[in-house]
């Protein structure tokens, strides 16, 4: 059985983090990776979460199916005269769900090479399956909170040849 690099998960996570952070910065939405502090200091924010990668070795000896889920929690302070901020923020997040190039990001000498592309993960777009891009609005989180929330979730996959990196 051919092994994948022990650094693959980190490279994937950092590549997705960089991709979504750049898109959210352009949309003027404060960006946090899951677990980061500071959301309570801003009125429009997103929280990035990645589940996976889930790895399956295919029939040959070097090809692996890599599958993962990206879930972004969106939060906005409610305004008395404008109910659309959450919808504008969700639209910006949804638009950021595009194919993502995986780079060897990091600073480990002899391992990482930020300019080296591993492959590109494609957004899964099944119509009747469970993998379509999903938007869920939760509304106000509590009667005493002026915060509304939503999530945007997408699934990505790629077949990687482990001998190519």
N, C-alpha and C positions, 0 to 999 in steps of 0.2 A: 504494500500500500504506500503510495507516494504521500509524503507529508507536505502540508502548506507551511509557509513561513510563520513562525511564532509572532511576527509583527503585523500580520495581515489585518487582524481585528483593529489594531491601533491605526493603521493606515486608512482603513475604511472609515472609522469613526472620525478621524481628523479631517479627511476629505469631505465628508458630509457636513461636519461642523463648519468648515471654511465656506462651503457652498451656500448653506442656508444663512450663515451670519452675513455674508456679503450681500445677499438679496434682502435681508431684513434691515441692514444698515441703509441700503438704498431706499427702502420704504419708510425710513424713519421710525422703525419699531425697535424698542430695546430688546436685545437678544440675550437669553440665558440658556446655558446647558442645564439639564435636569440637576437639581441640587444646589445650584449657585444661589447666592443671596442677592437681595437688592430689588426684587420685583415690586415691593411695597413702596419704593421710592419713585415710581414712574406711573404714568396714566395709561400707557399703551405698551404692552410687552408680549413677547412670545417665549415659550420654554421648549427647548428641543430635547427629544428623547429618541434613541435608536435601540430597537430590540433586534438581537441577532449579532452577527450573521449566523444563519443556519446553513450548515455545510453538508453536502451530499456528494460523495465520490461517484462519478458516473462509470459506465462500463469499462472504459479504457483506464489506463493506469495513471494518467496525469491530469485529467479534466475533472473539475469540481463545479457543482452548481452552488452558487452563493446567493442566498435569499435573505432579505431583511425588511424590517418595518420601521418607518419613520413616523412619529407622532408628535405634532406640535400643538401645545396648549396655547391658546390666545386669550389674553385678558385685557379688558378696557374698563376704565372708570365710566360709569353712566353719567350722561349729561342731561340736565332738565329739558333742554331745547333741541337735542339732537340724538336720535336713536341709532344713527348709522355708523358711528366709529367702529363698532365690533365687526360690522359687515365689510367696511373698507379694509380693516386689518386682515380679516379672513381672506378677502380677495387677494391681497398682497402675498399672504402665505401660500394660498393655493397656486398662484402663478409661479411660485418658487419651486414647485414640484416638477422638475425637469430631470432629464438624464444627468447623472453625476459622474464626473471623471475621478477615478481613484489614482492618487499619487502616492509615492513613497515619502510622505510628509514626516518630519521630525528632525532631530538633531543628533542621532546616534551615528558617530563616525563609522564608515565602512558598511552601514546598514541602510540608512535613510538617504534618499536622493530626491529632494523636493521637486526637481524638474522631470523626474522619471515617471511616466504614466504606466500604471499596471493594466488598467482596462477602464471601460465605462459601464456603469450600472444603469440599466434601463428601468424606467418607471413602468410597472405592470398595469395595463389598461384593459382588463377584462370587463365586458359589459354585464354579463349575467353572473359572473363569479363574485367571490367575496373580495377580490383584489382591486376593485376600482378605487379611485381617489375618493375619500369619504370626508364629508364635512358634517359635524354635529354641533348644534348650538345648545348650550345648557341654560342660557339666560342668567338671571341674577342669582348669585351664589347663596344669598340669604337675605332675609327681610331687612336686616340691619347693616348690610354691606352694599356699597354702591359700585360693585364689581360685577361685570357680565363676562362669561367665558364661553369658549367654543374650542373644538379641536379640528385639526386637519390631519388625515392619516393617509399615507401612501406606502406601497410595497415596491421593492426593487429587486432585480435579479441580474445575474450574469453567469456565464460559464467561463471559468478561468482555467487556463493551462498552467499548472503549477511549475512547469519547467521553464516558463517564460519570464519568471521573476525570481 
